[in-house]
Amino acid sequence: ADVRVRYYTPSEEIPLAGHPTIATAFALVDSGRVALNGPVTMVTFQMQVGLIRVEIHARDGRMTKAVMTQQRPQFFETLAADDVMPVFGLAAGDALVGVPIQVVSTGTKQLMIAVRDQEALRRIELKPAAYLALRARGRFFSPHVFCLQGATPAGDTFARHFGTPPDTFEDPFTGSATGNMGAYLWRYGLIDAPVFKAEQGHWMGRPGIAQVEVVGPRDAIEAVKVGGAAAAVIRGELTL
């Protein structure tokens, strides 16, 4: 590995995370710790789950985007809509018909919940006590609720991602879960092509978009790539 990283939410460590990886790649380049080597510079991050390859794309000596290759997806237990949907203030009928509610991991185990439309996504009202019980029973890190409609014409999917205090209540964008969602969508035939644009955070005033590429056939996915751009918003100095 070129870089050792560890990622944390406000309350616990997360095995693999997407947006912090894109941000870390940008910070390494911006601070001069990683030198750009042509149009694409390869850097290997060592995370809690193992080695993750990151492609840093550049033009005119500046990083334009970073793309991480997440692990081969694993598909775990499925949960009943009658048990899951009321936790989010929804009815079982709000779940997308024909696909399971399932724990998936490309590095972090997350619960994939496909809903019928944005109207269902907007009506979510998380029940904290019920959610914590569901999380303990389902053995997943966090839930990703999504629909097959972009928040803007540029997007193919739109999602919301939740936690409970003292953790972040809602995450503006979740790269690890977007990778899991990509694997899920491709496996169950919910997208026609293995490359798509995922959107999240627009209703929070923090709009985010990532390009997702699923590598391999639907029944034997090899990896998922998730990438996007970054920018510096604040700088500081740490004195030890």
Backbone bond lengths (Angstrom), bond angles and torsions (degrees), N, CA, C in turn:
res aa  C-N    CA-C-N  psi(-1)  N-CA   C-N-CA  omega(-1)  CA-C   N-CA-C  phi
1 A - - - 1.455 - - 1.522 110.38 -
2 D 1.326 115.40 149.25 1.465 120.56 174.77 1.522 111.60 -90.59
3 V 1.333 116.03 -29.47 1.464 121.04 -174.33 1.526 108.60 -139.17
4 R 1.334 117.15 136.57 1.464 121.86 172.52 1.515 108.14 -102.64
5 V 1.334 117.05 125.08 1.466 120.47 -178.70 1.524 110.24 -129.72
6 R 1.325 115.44 149.67 1.464 122.87 171.12 1.527 107.20 -134.94
7 Y 1.325 115.92 138.42 1.458 121.02 -174.64 1.532 110.13 -120.60
8 Y 1.324 115.11 143.53 1.457 120.53 -178.12 1.523 111.28 -134.90
9 T 1.321 116.41 140.59 1.449 121.86 161.43 1.531 105.59 -83.53
10 P 1.332 119.41 177.94 1.460 118.85 177.63 1.533 114.47 -59.62
11 S 1.339 117.85 -19.56 1.465 118.61 -174.65 1.519 115.43 -119.73
12 E 1.346 119.34 -15.56 1.459 118.83 -177.56 1.524 111.24 -162.07
13 E 1.329 114.50 166.88 1.464 120.50 179.18 1.524 109.65 -82.81
14 I 1.331 115.97 141.27 1.461 121.65 177.74 1.528 108.30 -110.73
15 P 1.352 118.53 131.63 1.467 121.04 -172.63 1.522 114.50 -62.08
16 L 1.334 116.73 -38.63 1.458 122.88 -179.58 1.518 107.27 -146.26
17 A 1.319 116.83 136.29 1.460 120.44 179.13 1.522 109.00 -139.07
18 G 1.327 115.96 145.22 1.451 120.49 -174.55 1.507 114.26 -90.28
19 H 1.331 117.30 -57.50 1.460 118.84 -176.44 1.526 112.74 -61.50
20 P 1.337 120.07 -40.80 1.461 118.50 174.85 1.528 113.09 -60.71
21 T 1.336 116.93 -29.68 1.463 119.65 178.60 1.523 110.59 -68.30
22 I 1.345 116.52 -44.37 1.462 119.82 177.70 1.529 109.73 -62.22
23 A 1.339 116.20 -42.99 1.462 121.03 179.94 1.527 111.47 -65.25
24 T 1.332 116.93 -40.29 1.466 120.73 179.79 1.525 110.81 -65.44
25 A 1.337 116.26 -41.31 1.464 119.52 177.05 1.525 110.26 -59.34
26 F 1.327 116.44 -44.06 1.464 120.24 178.97 1.526 110.64 -62.39
27 A 1.334 116.76 -44.98 1.461 120.42 -178.24 1.529 111.80 -63.92
28 L 1.327 116.75 -37.39 1.464 120.31 179.19 1.526 111.16 -64.96
29 V 1.334 115.84 -41.00 1.461 119.69 177.97 1.520 110.37 -70.74
30 D 1.323 116.25 -45.76 1.465 122.01 -175.71 1.530 111.86 -62.20
31 S 1.334 116.58 -33.61 1.463 120.65 -178.79 1.524 113.05 -90.40
32 G 1.340 117.12 -2.16 1.460 120.67 178.86 1.509 114.84 83.92
33 R 1.318 118.10 8.06 1.469 120.36 -179.79 1.522 112.41 -79.01
34 V 1.321 116.67 -23.01 1.463 121.93 173.08 1.522 107.79 -123.84
35 A 1.326 116.21 124.94 1.462 121.15 179.49 1.523 109.87 -90.47
36 L 1.311 116.52 133.87 1.452 120.92 177.46 1.520 109.73 -70.99
37 N 1.332 115.48 136.99 1.456 120.77 -176.84 1.521 109.23 -126.37
38 G 1.325 116.28 74.62 1.452 120.80 179.86 1.507 111.93 86.89
39 P 1.334 117.06 -162.41 1.466 121.43 -176.20 1.529 113.57 -63.45
40 V 1.356 116.76 -31.59 1.466 120.16 -179.58 1.528 108.93 -135.88
41 T 1.326 115.58 125.46 1.459 122.29 176.35 1.522 108.52 -112.53
42 M 1.325 116.56 127.33 1.457 120.74 -178.62 1.524 109.91 -94.69
43 V 1.322 116.37 131.51 1.460 122.75 176.58 1.525 107.79 -132.64
44 T 1.324 117.42 138.35 1.458 121.35 178.49 1.519 109.90 -107.52
45 F 1.327 115.79 122.64 1.459 122.32 177.56 1.527 109.18 -97.65
46 Q 1.315 116.68 136.35 1.458 120.89 170.54 1.519 108.22 -98.25
47 M 1.336 115.78 113.71 1.456 122.30 178.51 1.517 109.49 -108.82
48 Q 1.312 116.04 -179.69 1.456 120.10 178.65 1.525 111.40 -59.96
49 V 1.346 116.84 -32.16 1.466 120.37 -177.78 1.524 112.75 -86.26
50 G 1.326 118.14 -7.81 1.457 120.70 -178.66 1.515 111.71 128.80
51 L 1.329 116.02 -156.46 1.462 121.85 -175.13 1.528 110.98 -87.01
52 I 1.332 115.58 132.31 1.458 122.37 179.57 1.526 108.22 -126.54
53 R 1.342 116.55 125.85 1.457 121.96 -179.53 1.530 109.91 -84.54
54 V 1.319 115.76 134.88 1.461 121.74 179.82 1.524 108.49 -124.89
55 E 1.330 116.72 125.37 1.468 122.15 175.47 1.528 108.05 -96.99
56 I 1.321 116.78 122.54 1.460 121.12 176.44 1.522 107.81 -102.97
57 H 1.315 116.13 111.91 1.463 121.99 -178.96 1.526 109.07 -91.61
58 A 1.334 115.47 141.19 1.463 119.60 -176.25 1.519 111.04 -141.22
59 R 1.332 114.80 155.58 1.464 122.35 173.71 1.526 107.90 -146.00
60 D 1.326 115.45 131.23 1.471 121.75 -179.25 1.527 111.76 55.92
61 G 1.344 115.20 38.24 1.455 120.35 175.46 1.515 115.65 77.45
62 R 1.348 117.43 11.23 1.461 121.52 -179.13 1.526 109.73 -126.74
63 M 1.321 115.85 140.20 1.459 120.31 177.73 1.523 109.91 -67.18
64 T 1.333 116.48 130.80 1.461 121.10 177.91 1.529 111.59 -102.48
65 K 1.327 116.58 -32.95 1.459 120.71 176.47 1.524 109.01 -165.72
66 A 1.323 115.69 164.18 1.457 121.73 172.57 1.523 107.94 -127.50
67 V 1.326 116.15 142.75 1.455 121.97 -178.12 1.523 108.78 -128.15
68 M 1.327 116.19 122.45 1.462 120.11 178.01 1.524 109.99 -102.03
69 T 1.324 115.88 141.80 1.461 121.40 174.84 1.518 108.12 -100.24
70 Q 1.321 115.96 108.38 1.451 120.90 -179.48 1.524 110.50 -79.01
71 Q 1.310 116.62 172.54 1.456 121.35 -173.64 1.529 112.50 -73.71
72 R 1.329 114.89 166.14 1.461 120.38 174.34 1.530 108.52 -57.67
73 P 1.332 118.34 127.29 1.467 119.30 -174.82 1.525 112.85 -68.13
74 Q 1.317 113.91 146.01 1.452 122.02 173.50 1.528 107.67 -119.92
75 F 1.327 115.94 136.89 1.451 122.21 -178.55 1.527 108.58 -110.92
76 F 1.320 115.75 118.47 1.459 121.57 -173.20 1.528 110.90 -106.24
77 E 1.324 116.81 -148.79 1.454 122.02 -172.15 1.530 112.08 -65.01
78 T 1.315 114.33 154.93 1.465 121.56 174.05 1.522 108.41 -107.04
79 L 1.330 115.77 151.47 1.458 122.04 -179.89 1.522 109.14 -121.59
80 A 1.315 116.39 152.21 1.460 121.83 -177.70 1.527 110.85 -77.73
81 A 1.325 115.99 140.03 1.465 120.97 178.92 1.527 111.48 -59.98
82 D 1.336 117.03 -35.47 1.464 120.75 179.55 1.522 111.63 -62.45
83 D 1.325 117.09 -28.65 1.459 121.36 179.65 1.529 112.25 -87.13
84 V 1.334 116.27 -32.80 1.465 120.58 -171.66 1.527 112.95 -89.52
85 M 1.308 117.63 -48.61 1.465 120.06 -169.07 1.531 113.85 -62.50
86 P 1.345 120.72 -40.02 1.466 119.37 178.25 1.531 113.42 -61.67
87 V 1.326 117.73 -23.86 1.468 121.37 176.78 1.527 110.17 -61.08
88 F 1.322 116.54 -27.93 1.463 122.46 -178.95 1.532 111.75 -104.40
89 G 1.334 116.25 14.52 1.453 120.19 179.59 1.509 113.59 72.64
90 L 1.311 117.79 21.10 1.457 123.02 -177.53 1.523 110.44 -116.19
91 A 1.325 116.22 164.98 1.455 122.13 175.21 1.521 109.69 -93.68
92 A 1.327 115.67 157.78 1.463 119.76 179.04 1.526 110.84 -56.47
93 G 1.336 116.97 -32.25 1.456 121.20 -179.84 1.511 114.51 -69.74
94 D 1.341 117.42 -11.15 1.465 120.37 176.29 1.521 112.22 -77.14
95 A 1.331 117.29 -16.87 1.462 120.73 177.80 1.527 110.12 -70.80
96 L 1.325 115.98 146.27 1.464 120.42 178.00 1.526 109.55 -65.85
97 V 1.307 116.54 129.17 1.464 122.00 -176.57 1.525 110.21 -73.85
98 G 1.324 115.89 141.30 1.458 121.16 171.42 1.509 116.10 94.80
99 V 1.339 117.51 -3.37 1.462 120.52 177.92 1.524 108.58 -131.97
100 P 1.343 117.51 152.17 1.459 119.59 -177.32 1.526 112.63 -82.36
101 I 1.310 115.43 160.06 1.464 122.27 163.88 1.525 104.79 -90.44
102 Q 1.331 116.84 116.96 1.464 119.10 -165.21 1.520 112.21 -142.58
103 V 1.326 115.02 146.66 1.462 121.62 172.84 1.529 108.41 -82.93
104 V 1.333 116.08 125.74 1.468 122.43 -178.11 1.522 108.17 -129.63
105 S 1.332 116.54 148.53 1.462 119.75 177.68 1.519 111.75 -140.85
106 T 1.336 115.63 128.01 1.460 122.57 164.48 1.537 108.28 -111.99
107 G 1.316 115.33 22.57 1.465 122.92 -178.58 1.513 112.17 146.29
108 T 1.337 116.45 -30.57 1.461 122.83 175.10 1.524 108.34 -131.99
109 K 1.332 117.74 127.55 1.462 121.72 -177.97 1.536 109.38 -75.43
110 Q 1.333 115.36 118.89 1.458 120.38 -179.41 1.520 110.07 -135.78
111 L 1.326 115.26 150.57 1.459 120.87 -176.41 1.520 109.32 -88.52
112 M 1.329 116.12 120.39 1.458 122.46 -179.99 1.525 109.49 -92.97
113 I 1.355 115.14 119.46 1.458 121.72 -177.84 1.526 107.92 -125.26
114 A 1.316 117.10 103.80 1.468 121.62 177.83 1.522 108.79 -88.78
115 V 1.335 116.82 128.60 1.466 121.28 178.03 1.523 109.93 -112.54
116 R 1.336 115.12 166.59 1.467 120.53 -171.39 1.524 112.91 -66.16
117 D 1.343 116.79 -40.26 1.457 118.74 -172.63 1.528 110.50 -162.87
118 Q 1.331 115.77 178.05 1.458 120.86 -179.68 1.518 112.33 -66.39
119 E 1.327 117.00 -27.22 1.457 119.69 179.35 1.528 110.13 -61.95
120 A 1.320 117.19 -42.46 1.464 120.63 176.28 1.527 110.51 -65.77
121 L 1.310 116.36 -39.92 1.459 120.62 179.73 1.526 111.00 -61.67
122 R 1.318 115.97 -38.23 1.471 120.21 -178.44 1.525 111.82 -71.70
123 R 1.328 118.14 -28.46 1.463 121.31 -176.31 1.529 113.89 -80.34
124 I 1.310 118.55 -1.04 1.459 120.39 -175.70 1.526 111.13 -60.04
125 E 1.324 115.05 131.26 1.460 123.17 171.00 1.525 106.91 -134.71
126 L 1.323 116.02 98.76 1.457 121.41 -174.61 1.526 110.99 -65.98
127 K 1.337 115.52 134.28 1.456 122.36 175.35 1.538 107.82 -99.67
128 P 1.344 118.24 102.26 1.473 120.67 -169.82 1.523 115.08 -55.65
129 A 1.326 118.23 -47.93 1.468 120.06 -177.48 1.526 110.91 -63.85
130 A 1.321 116.52 -44.05 1.466 120.67 179.19 1.523 110.86 -65.50
131 Y 1.339 116.11 -37.35 1.458 119.82 178.91 1.526 111.44 -64.04
132 L 1.329 117.56 -45.28 1.463 120.58 -179.46 1.523 110.75 -61.68
133 A 1.329 117.34 -37.44 1.462 120.67 177.07 1.523 110.81 -66.65
134 L 1.328 116.65 -42.09 1.464 120.77 178.31 1.518 110.67 -63.64
135 R 1.314 117.03 -42.56 1.463 121.77 -179.29 1.520 111.18 -62.22
136 A 1.308 116.88 -41.81 1.460 120.58 179.03 1.528 110.90 -65.71
137 R 1.324 116.49 -38.39 1.464 120.73 -178.15 1.522 111.36 -75.14
138 G 1.338 116.73 -36.23 1.459 120.13 -175.59 1.508 114.92 -87.84
139 R 1.339 117.21 -12.33 1.466 122.41 177.53 1.540 111.99 55.26
140 F 1.328 115.15 52.91 1.460 120.60 175.41 1.521 108.72 -128.19
141 F 1.335 116.73 162.28 1.462 121.16 -176.69 1.522 111.66 -79.79
142 S 1.342 117.20 -44.40 1.462 120.64 -175.93 1.527 108.92 -162.79
143 P 1.357 117.17 161.74 1.470 120.67 -178.67 1.525 112.45 -101.80
144 H 1.312 115.57 142.61 1.463 122.50 178.46 1.518 107.12 -121.08
145 V 1.337 116.74 114.64 1.465 122.31 -178.23 1.526 107.67 -108.83
146 F 1.330 117.90 128.87 1.463 119.55 -171.03 1.514 111.46 -149.93
147 C 1.338 114.12 163.33 1.461 120.40 176.17 1.526 108.42 -135.71
148 L 1.326 114.98 167.61 1.462 121.64 -176.59 1.520 111.34 -93.37
149 Q 1.325 115.86 46.71 1.459 122.99 176.05 1.522 107.32 -141.58
150 G 1.315 117.75 131.66 1.448 120.18 176.17 1.515 111.49 -73.86
151 A 1.328 116.23 156.90 1.464 120.42 173.26 1.521 110.46 -71.96
152 T 1.336 116.27 -24.91 1.463 123.40 177.04 1.528 107.87 -130.91
153 P 1.330 118.16 169.16 1.463 120.11 177.56 1.532 113.36 -60.69
154 A 1.332 117.44 -19.28 1.468 120.48 -178.60 1.524 112.33 -78.06
155 G 1.331 117.58 -19.80 1.456 120.69 -173.31 1.514 113.52 -96.83
156 D 1.338 114.53 154.50 1.465 121.49 175.67 1.521 111.90 -105.39
157 T 1.328 116.65 -25.20 1.459 121.80 178.32 1.524 109.04 -136.47
158 F 1.323 115.20 159.58 1.465 121.30 175.29 1.517 107.17 -139.75
159 A 1.339 116.93 138.83 1.456 120.22 -171.57 1.523 111.98 -140.49
160 R 1.339 114.46 159.62 1.458 122.68 169.51 1.529 107.29 -130.95
161 H 1.333 115.85 146.02 1.466 121.24 -173.89 1.526 108.43 -135.80
162 F 1.348 117.11 132.59 1.449 120.32 -166.52 1.527 114.27 -125.56
163 G 1.328 113.85 157.39 1.449 123.75 169.50 1.519 107.59 -145.63
164 T 1.310 117.04 -172.63 1.461 120.58 176.49 1.522 109.12 -132.91
165 P 1.356 118.26 152.48 1.463 120.95 177.71 1.534 110.34 -55.60
166 P 1.357 118.95 142.05 1.471 125.85 9.48 1.529 114.79 -82.00
167 D 1.327 117.93 7.78 1.456 120.65 178.67 1.531 109.95 -81.81
168 T 1.322 115.19 174.48 1.460 120.96 176.57 1.525 109.29 -63.71
169 F 1.348 117.25 128.89 1.464 119.72 -177.27 1.522 110.86 -69.14
170 E 1.342 116.88 -45.88 1.464 120.58 176.76 1.520 108.79 -139.40
171 D 1.322 115.35 134.28 1.460 121.63 -176.42 1.533 109.19 -94.27
172 P 1.339 118.74 130.89 1.469 120.28 179.12 1.529 113.12 -61.46
173 F 1.331 116.28 -39.62 1.467 118.98 177.03 1.524 108.67 -153.59
174 T 1.332 115.74 142.70 1.457 121.20 -172.17 1.523 109.24 -132.68
175 G 1.335 116.80 96.00 1.455 120.17 -175.44 1.513 113.86 -67.83
176 S 1.328 117.85 -36.46 1.462 120.33 178.93 1.529 110.15 -62.98
177 A 1.338 116.60 -46.27 1.464 120.34 -179.74 1.518 111.65 -69.77
178 T 1.329 117.69 -30.84 1.460 120.12 176.72 1.524 110.11 -63.82
179 G 1.334 117.49 -37.26 1.460 120.82 174.52 1.519 111.78 -63.90
180 N 1.336 116.42 -44.42 1.463 120.19 176.53 1.522 111.04 -61.34
181 M 1.333 116.13 -42.37 1.461 120.80 179.38 1.526 110.76 -62.23
182 G 1.340 117.25 -41.27 1.456 120.28 178.71 1.516 112.15 -59.96
183 A 1.336 116.25 -44.33 1.460 120.65 178.04 1.528 110.74 -62.66
184 Y 1.313 116.28 -42.71 1.469 122.70 179.98 1.536 110.76 -63.08
185 L 1.327 116.76 -47.73 1.464 120.68 -178.81 1.523 111.90 -61.67
186 W 1.320 115.97 -41.21 1.465 120.30 -178.15 1.535 110.39 -71.74
187 R 1.316 117.31 -43.47 1.465 121.35 -178.65 1.534 111.30 -60.05
188 Y 1.333 116.11 -41.39 1.464 119.27 -174.20 1.527 113.47 -97.80
189 G 1.326 117.62 14.53 1.454 121.96 172.64 1.520 115.07 68.92
190 L 1.333 117.24 27.90 1.461 120.88 -178.93 1.518 112.90 -87.90
191 I 1.327 117.51 -10.37 1.465 122.17 173.68 1.524 107.99 -128.19
192 D 1.321 115.31 146.42 1.466 120.23 -177.00 1.523 112.47 -83.85
193 A 1.329 116.77 -27.64 1.463 121.09 -178.43 1.532 108.90 -125.43
194 P 1.332 118.07 151.11 1.461 120.57 -176.39 1.520 114.39 -80.02
195 V 1.315 117.74 2.59 1.467 121.84 177.34 1.527 107.95 -119.70
196 F 1.331 116.17 128.51 1.463 119.73 -179.57 1.523 109.88 -154.60
197 K 1.337 115.71 171.19 1.459 122.20 179.27 1.527 109.80 -111.18
198 A 1.318 115.60 126.49 1.465 122.58 -179.63 1.519 109.70 -105.92
199 E 1.334 116.37 135.15 1.462 121.74 179.67 1.530 109.91 -119.76
200 Q 1.325 115.17 150.37 1.466 121.41 -179.21 1.528 108.45 -163.21
201 G 1.312 116.85 150.92 1.461 121.21 171.61 1.512 116.27 90.71
202 H 1.317 118.42 -3.43 1.461 120.77 -174.65 1.526 112.14 -63.25
203 W 1.331 117.24 -38.06 1.464 120.15 -178.92 1.530 111.93 -74.88
204 M 1.337 117.07 -10.09 1.457 121.75 177.67 1.534 111.48 -96.71
205 G 1.342 116.26 0.42 1.453 119.41 -173.95 1.514 112.87 74.81
206 R 1.335 116.69 17.75 1.470 122.35 -179.74 1.526 108.75 -130.04
207 P 1.323 118.68 62.82 1.465 120.48 -173.09 1.524 112.65 -64.80
208 G 1.319 114.63 133.19 1.465 120.21 177.54 1.508 110.66 -133.29
209 I 1.329 115.64 150.42 1.464 121.09 177.57 1.522 108.45 -142.66
210 A 1.321 115.67 140.17 1.462 120.99 177.91 1.513 109.05 -135.14
211 Q 1.325 116.05 147.53 1.457 120.30 172.03 1.522 108.15 -92.82
212 V 1.311 115.27 133.29 1.458 121.95 -176.61 1.523 108.92 -120.10
213 E 1.320 115.60 136.55 1.470 121.28 175.65 1.524 108.84 -131.86
214 V 1.316 115.87 123.52 1.458 121.61 177.03 1.524 107.77 -97.45
215 V 1.328 116.55 127.38 1.461 121.91 -175.24 1.524 109.39 -104.33
216 G 1.342 115.85 122.77 1.457 120.48 177.47 1.516 112.26 110.44
217 P 1.351 116.83 164.96 1.458 121.37 179.56 1.528 111.67 -68.30
218 R 1.334 116.21 163.39 1.468 121.19 -175.50 1.526 112.78 -57.51
219 D 1.328 117.23 -35.92 1.462 119.88 -175.80 1.527 113.09 -94.87
220 A 1.333 117.68 3.18 1.467 120.45 179.36 1.534 109.39 -152.32
221 I 1.316 116.34 60.05 1.464 121.55 -177.89 1.531 109.63 -66.51
222 E 1.321 115.62 132.85 1.459 120.51 -177.22 1.524 112.65 -92.80
223 A 1.322 117.81 -37.37 1.465 122.04 -176.80 1.516 109.05 -168.20
224 V 1.318 115.45 168.37 1.466 121.50 174.71 1.526 107.84 -131.35
225 K 1.343 116.05 132.32 1.460 121.66 177.68 1.529 109.14 -105.73
226 V 1.325 115.05 133.26 1.457 121.09 178.13 1.517 108.16 -131.27
227 G 1.330 117.60 129.22 1.463 118.86 -177.06 1.503 113.05 -149.87
228 G 1.328 114.25 164.89 1.449 120.69 177.87 1.510 111.18 -176.31
229 A 1.316 115.25 -176.66 1.461 121.60 -177.97 1.521 111.01 -93.88
230 A 1.328 116.21 169.09 1.466 122.26 178.89 1.517 109.15 -146.05
231 A 1.311 115.43 162.01 1.465 121.67 177.52 1.513 109.06 -150.64
232 A 1.330 116.83 150.50 1.460 121.14 175.74 1.531 108.97 -79.00
233 V 1.328 116.35 130.11 1.465 120.71 178.39 1.531 112.03 -115.82
234 I 1.348 117.46 -19.68 1.459 120.39 177.44 1.521 108.05 -157.77
235 R 1.321 116.44 148.16 1.457 122.10 177.18 1.518 109.04 -127.77
236 G 1.312 115.91 147.11 1.459 120.37 179.20 1.503 110.70 -148.85
237 E 1.305 116.23 179.88 1.462 122.06 179.48 1.511 109.20 -134.56
238 L 1.336 115.45 129.79 1.457 121.30 -179.38 1.528 108.52 -104.48
239 T 1.322 116.50 124.32 1.458 122.16 179.02 1.528 108.98 -105.89
240 L 1.336 116.45 122.66 1.461 121.79 -179.65 1.527 109.45 -106.53
